[in-house]
Amino acid sequence: MTSLDAHPTGHAENFTLEHYLDTDAHSFDQRFEHFRPYVERVRGMGFVLREITGPAGPVVRARDPETGDVREVIMLGSNNYLGLADEPEIIEAAVAATRKYGIGCGGPPLLNGTTSLHLELEQRLAAVKGCESAMLFSSGFAANVGWVTGLLRSGDILIYDEQNHASLYDGIQLGRVRSMAFDHNDLDHLRYRLMQVRWRNPGANVVVAVEGVYSMDGDIAPLPEIRSLCDDFGALLAVDDAHGTGVLGTRGHGAAEHFGLDGGVDIAMGTFSKVFATTGGFVAGSRALVDSLRFFARSYMFSASLSPAVVASVLAGIDFIEAHPERVAALHANTAYFAAALRRRGFAVDPVTAIVPVILPATVPVAEVVAALHRAGVFVNGVEFPAVPRDLQRLRISMMATLSTEHLDVAVDRIDAVARRFGFHPDQIGAAR
């Protein structure tokens, strides 16, 4: 990465597994052997690669990594925010598309990988994001890497929030993009960065990249103020709305709709792996931008096209969200209910989206907490160093619209009990102080 102004960050999306490796481990075998105990520990405890044996839903059947037994657990670790993964009409749409178009296209979009379904989805996504055009990628990761490497050339400059996704970091590195980070959601620091760039490079093409919703803390970018700064300094605004699409806004159109900025984003990026519960991604923008990226984004040009089943499921998902605004409302109601219940137990949580982080002290073994909750019937994800700083390790809880209040009450009771067992309950932490 070519950095105009070094900005060291220990943020999750820019970490490296080198943290786990002995610097004296030079050969592949030495590296593998050094890393193996960690893999065995977290896998054996059910911290990663837990086996789900049925459809995604508010309750899933998961295999215990120690006993091999299958048990039902309340799902608080899925980005299937609206519960679309097992919605019957969406499943039927995917099945019907498979019968009509087959299981795949057998080629990239520019050649033989574009069906009527692909074209329809691109048009729908452009409308959702208030843009002229849109294009599909094989994943959200590929979409971020694609627009960065396909758009930015020597002399162009990218200014990005330090908490942007790993795929943006990788796009910067792959494209050797001139770039600089600004402190997370810090408008004064962003203004300073823009002033720096315009002072040193008055005629450069500049893009500011942020996320609509940040995946670790679930906080929202202040898009109106960022849009204003971009206008003041002649920069394009790129928004990765992976966790905002389908979640924010009265119609679920995302962060821009949430702020009343429909059509106010120059490069709108998203993924189908969150609210649409499948795979793939997209970039939306002006027709000229999208037409250019179709030929210059290598992760688009040289990747196989999405299967018709995936495309049809996303189209059906868009239809479902538009026809059922109560599902989006239920997601927000569940998040508020769950957070209020945790606060009554003393936990300091105040989510603004469907992501609820519960911060754990640095001394608490995250993998053991996750395993204990799993055995207690609650599936949560743990995030530990180096993905976050040691003093910000956490349970990353994802809310779903299809969870019942009974599910949430049980989950809160069991989180409370496990917190007491491991000594991180607010009552215990307060007493220790």
Secondary structure, 3 states (H helix, E strand, C coil): CEECCCCCCCCHHHCCHHHHCCCCCCCHHHHHHHHHHHHHHHHHCCCCCCCECCCCCCEEEEECCCCCCEEEEEECCCCCCCCHHHCHHHHHHHHHHHHHHCCCCCCCCCCCCCCHHHHHHHHHHHHHCCCCEEEEECCHHHHHHHHHHHHCCCCCEEEEECCCCHHHHHHHHHHCCEEEEECCCCHHHHHHHHHHHHHHCCCCCEEEEEECECCCCCCECCHHHHHHHHHHHCCEEEEECCCCCCCCCCCCCCHHHHCCCCCCCCEEEEECCCCCCCCCEEEEECHHHHHHHHHHCHHHHCCCCCCHHHHHHHHHHHHHHHHCHHHHHHHHHHHHHHHHHHHHCCCCCCCCCCEEEEECCCCCCHHHHHHHHHHCCEECEEECCCCCCHHHCEEEEECCCCCCHHHHHHHHHHHHHHHHHHCCCHHHHHHHC
